[in-house]
Amino acid sequence: MKSHRVARARLIALAVTAAGAVLTACAPVQAGAAAIVGDHRITSAELDKAVRGFETAVTKAKIPPQGLQIADPNSYPRSVLLNMVQVDLFEQIARRHKVSVTEGEVDAYVQSQGGPAAIEQKALAFGVPPSQTRSFLRGMLLNQKLNQAFGGGADEAAAQRAAARLGEEAGKIDLKINPRYGHFDPQQGFVAVQRFTKPTDAQQAQGQGAPGQEMPPPGQ
C-alpha cells in the first residue's frame, strides 16, 4: 500500500486543482469568508481560530518548522485552510455517493495509532490543530472509501483512475478561496505572498523535536 505521504500529496493536489479552476474564473468570495466550498462557508474567524490553535500546539510540542509536513511551509494560514477545504470536499463528495464514516470507525483508527494524544501529534505535523483532528481523520477515511468506491486498487493504474474520478467529482463542487490567501498559478499552484504568517525566529529556534512522522493509511 502506498504511504500516507503519497496520499497526502494527492489530497493537496486535489484541493489546489479544484481551487484553481474557480480562482481563474475570478469569482468573488463573500465578505468575511476565507473560502466557500459548495454549500459550506469557512469564515475568516474560523480560520484565524484554527491557525492560533495550530501555532499554540506546535509551540507546546516544540516541533521545529523542518518537522512539519504542511502544504506551504511559509504560510500556516494557507496550510490550515487547505486542510479545511479538503475535509469539506471529501464530505460533500461522500454525501453525493452515499459514502459515510462512523464515529466508531474514527475511534478505531485513533486507537490503532496509539490513542488521541499520539494521533493529535501526528496530525499536527500535517498542519491540523488539535480541535480539528477528528474531522481531518474523518476526511482521510472518507477519501479511502471514495477511492475504493471509484475502483481504486493495489495497482497503480487503478489508483490513478480512482484519483482522476475523485478529481472530477471535486470539480463539480463550487469552490472559492479568498485572494487574501494567495493567487493561483497553473504551473505552481498557490503562490506565496509575503504578508502570510511565516514561522518566526523563535519557532525556528525551538527545541530539537523529531521530524513529523507519516500518518499510516487507515487499516495499517
C-alpha positions in Angstrom: 0.0 0.0 0.0 1.3 3.4 -0.8 2.5 5.6 2.1 0.2 8.2 3.5 2.7 10.8 2.3 1.8 10.0 -1.3 -1.9 10.0 -0.4 -1.4 13.3 1.4 0.2 14.8 -1.7 -2.8 13.7 -3.7 -5.2 15.4 -1.3 -3.3 18.6 -1.6 -3.1 18.4 -5.4 -6.9 17.8 -5.5 -7.7 20.8 -3.4 -5.3 23.0 -5.3 -6.6 21.9 -8.7 -10.2 22.4 -7.7 -9.4 25.8 -6.2 -7.5 26.8 -9.3 -10.5 26.1 -11.5 -12.6 28.6 -9.5 -9.9 31.2 -8.9 -9.2 31.5 -12.6 -12.9 32.3 -13.0 -12.4 35.3 -10.7 -15.5 34.6 -8.7 -15.6 36.8 -5.6 -16.0 35.3 -2.2 -18.4 36.7 0.4 -17.1 39.3 2.9 -15.6 37.6 6.0 -15.1 34.2 4.2 -11.8 32.5 3.9 -13.3 30.0 1.5 -16.7 28.7 0.3 -16.8 25.0 -0.5 -20.0 24.1 -2.1 -22.7 24.7 0.5 -20.3 25.4 3.3 -18.7 28.7 4.2 -15.4 28.7 6.1 -15.2 32.1 7.8 -12.0 34.1 8.3 -12.8 34.0 12.0 -12.9 30.2 12.0 -9.6 30.0 10.1 -7.9 32.5 12.4 -9.0 30.5 15.4 -7.7 27.3 13.8 -4.4 28.9 13.0 -4.0 30.2 16.5 -4.7 26.7 17.9 -2.2 25.2 15.5 0.5 27.7 16.4 -0.1 27.1 20.1 0.1 23.4 19.7 3.2 23.5 17.6 4.9 25.7 20.2 3.8 23.4 23.1 5.0 20.3 21.2 8.3 22.0 20.3 8.1 20.9 16.7 10.6 22.9 14.6 9.5 24.1 11.1 11.5 21.4 9.4 9.5 18.8 11.3 6.2 20.0 9.7 4.9 18.4 6.6 2.5 21.1 5.6 1.2 22.3 2.2 3.1 25.6 2.4 5.9 25.9 5.0 5.8 29.7 4.5 2.1 30.0 5.4 0.4 28.5 8.3 -3.0 30.1 7.3 -2.8 28.7 3.8 -1.8 25.2 5.0 -4.5 25.0 7.7 -7.1 26.4 5.2 -6.2 23.8 2.6 -6.8 21.0 5.2 -10.2 22.5 6.0 -11.1 22.7 2.3 -10.0 19.1 1.7 -12.2 17.9 4.5 -15.2 19.8 3.1 -14.6 18.5 -0.4 -14.5 14.8 0.8 -17.5 15.2 3.0 -19.6 16.7 0.2 -18.4 14.2 -2.4 -19.2 11.4 0.1 -22.7 12.6 0.6 -23.4 12.6 -3.1 -22.3 9.0 -3.3 -23.8 7.8 0.0 -20.4 7.0 1.5 -20.1 7.6 5.2 -17.7 7.1 8.1 -19.0 6.4 11.6 -17.7 7.8 14.8 -16.8 4.2 15.7 -14.5 3.9 12.7 -12.8 7.1 13.6 -12.4 5.9 17.2 -10.9 2.6 15.9 -8.4 4.4 13.8 -7.4 6.6 16.6 -6.8 3.6 18.9 -4.9 1.8 16.2 -2.4 4.7 16.1 -1.8 4.9 19.9 -4.7 6.9 21.1 -5.8 10.6 21.0 -2.6 12.1 22.2 -0.5 10.2 19.7 -2.8 10.9 16.7 -3.0 14.6 17.6 0.7 14.8 17.5 0.9 13.1 14.1 -1.9 15.2 12.7 -0.3 18.3 14.0 2.8 17.7 11.8 0.4 17.9 8.8 -1.0 21.3 9.8 -4.0 20.1 11.7 -4.8 21.8 15.0 -6.0 19.5 17.8 -9.5 20.9 17.6 -9.8 19.6 14.0 -8.0 16.2 14.4 -11.2 14.1 14.3 -12.7 16.0 11.2 -9.3 15.5 9.5 -9.3 11.8 10.2 -12.9 11.5 9.1 -11.9 13.2 5.8 -8.9 10.8 5.4 -11.2 7.8 6.0 -13.8 9.1 3.5 -11.0 9.6 1.0 -10.1 6.0 1.4 -13.7 4.8 1.0 -14.3 7.0 -2.0 -11.2 5.7 -3.7 -12.5 2.2 -3.2 -15.9 3.1 -4.5 -14.3 4.6 -7.6 -12.4 1.4 -8.4 -9.1 2.1 -6.6 -7.0 -0.9 -6.1 -3.5 -2.1 -5.3 -2.1 -1.5 -8.8 -1.0 2.0 -9.9 -3.4 2.1 -12.9 -6.5 1.6 -10.7 -5.2 4.1 -8.2 -4.8 6.7 -10.9 -8.3 6.0 -12.3 -9.8 6.4 -8.9 -7.8 9.6 -8.3 -9.0 11.0 -11.6 -12.6 10.2 -10.8 -12.2 11.9 -7.4 -10.8 14.9 -9.1 -13.8 15.0 -11.5 -16.2 14.9 -8.6 -14.3 17.6 -6.8 -14.5 19.8 -9.9 -18.3 19.7 -9.7 -18.2 21.5 -6.3 -18.1 25.3 -6.5 -15.0 26.3 -4.6 -14.0 29.9 -4.0 -10.9 30.9 -1.9 -10.3 34.4 -0.7 -7.5 36.0 -2.7 -6.0 37.2 0.6 -4.7 33.6 1.0 -2.9 33.7 -2.3 -3.4 33.6 -6.1 -3.3 30.5 -8.3 -0.7 29.8 -10.9 -1.5 26.9 -13.2 2.2 25.8 -13.1 2.9 26.4 -9.5 -0.4 26.1 -7.7 -0.9 28.6 -4.8 1.9 31.3 -5.0 3.3 32.6 -1.7 2.5 36.1 -0.6 4.9 37.8 1.8 2.3 39.0 4.2 1.3 35.5 5.1 2.2 34.1 8.5 5.6 32.5 8.5 7.5 30.5 11.1 9.0 33.0 13.5 12.7 33.1 14.5 11.5 31.9 17.9 9.7 28.9 16.4 12.7 28.0 14.3 14.9 28.1 17.5 12.5 25.9 19.5 13.7 22.5 20.8 15.1 19.6 18.9 11.7 17.9 18.2 11.8 15.0 15.9 10.6 15.5 12.4 6.9 14.9 11.8 6.0 11.2 11.2 4.0 9.8 8.4 0.4 9.0 9.3 -0.1 5.4 8.1 -3.1 4.8 5.8 -6.3 3.6 7.5 -6.2 -0.1 8.2 -2.5 -0.3 8.8 
